[in-house]
């Protein structure tokens, strides 16, 4: 009786052994999957838009990831990721006292828009130069801009930067020169690209302001003097032309008057001739009256005999004049 039971227990013992070893194998598989997933997760890195990711191996830069998305790298501690901001930033130089070419002083402030150039060499250059610290990069950029302001201002007169005549102001050239001076240097040194440079503020110290006002006053006086001289010259030309025209008109009028007078004399002589032919006594009386009209004017005072020619005609009439002429 005992033999079958023993045999039955023996068979059950053999059947339980595979069932007992099955669970450790499953645990190993799950653990392996979890470890593989953890390694894969640790090996993936996400590159965000507007950033570059520098992959370092034991602290040394190996490569630069620029395309947004997921990328592969060895897990820590073999390789690490350092993000580098590629977004646009602005920096102001602060007020800078600079001298112009004509020896005057200006107080100028410029702003700079900059960003790390999105290529591997520039990103690594930025990492080496400022250890991926944008604030330190901005501080050093301000130093560059301050030196460039002093150099650029020395190439312009004050009137090129401050003037009431907008056509003479060369602020655009001034900004272009600033960008030209610092652009390539910042790119070569820091991997930074300058996108824009502008004059944010430009003022004058009191000494320069006084000199500027005096200069502007002198310019206004010079312009006023020139315009007055031009006005006087034009007035003289107009006056001379008017006098010339007046002389020409007077000469033409005198010539016409002389012609008219000559013609009237001819006509008068013809009339006198006809009058003498028709009535000699009337002619003599008219001639006497013409003589009186010639020698007597409103201011003439004469004391003469009234019986003497030609005044006798006033008393006796044409007969006295005729008898007098006949007696002569």
URPEBEL-V523970 format. One record per run of one state. SS is the DSSP state (a for helix, b for strand, c for the rest). FROM is the first residue (numbers start at 1). LEN is the number of residues. If there is no record, write none. Layout:
SS;FROM;LEN, SS;FROM;LEN
//
This chain:
c;1;1, a;2;42, b;44;4, c;48;3, b;51;7, c;58;2, b;60;6, c;66;3, b;69;4, c;73;6, b;79;7, c;86;3, b;89;4, c;93;3, b;96;4, c;100;5, b;105;12, c;117;3, a;120;11, c;131;3, a;134;20, c;154;4, a;158;4, c;162;4, a;166;3, c;169;2, a;171;20, c;191;1, b;192;12, c;204;2, a;206;73, c;279;1, a;280;16, c;296;16, a;312;5, c;317;1, a;318;10, c;328;1
//
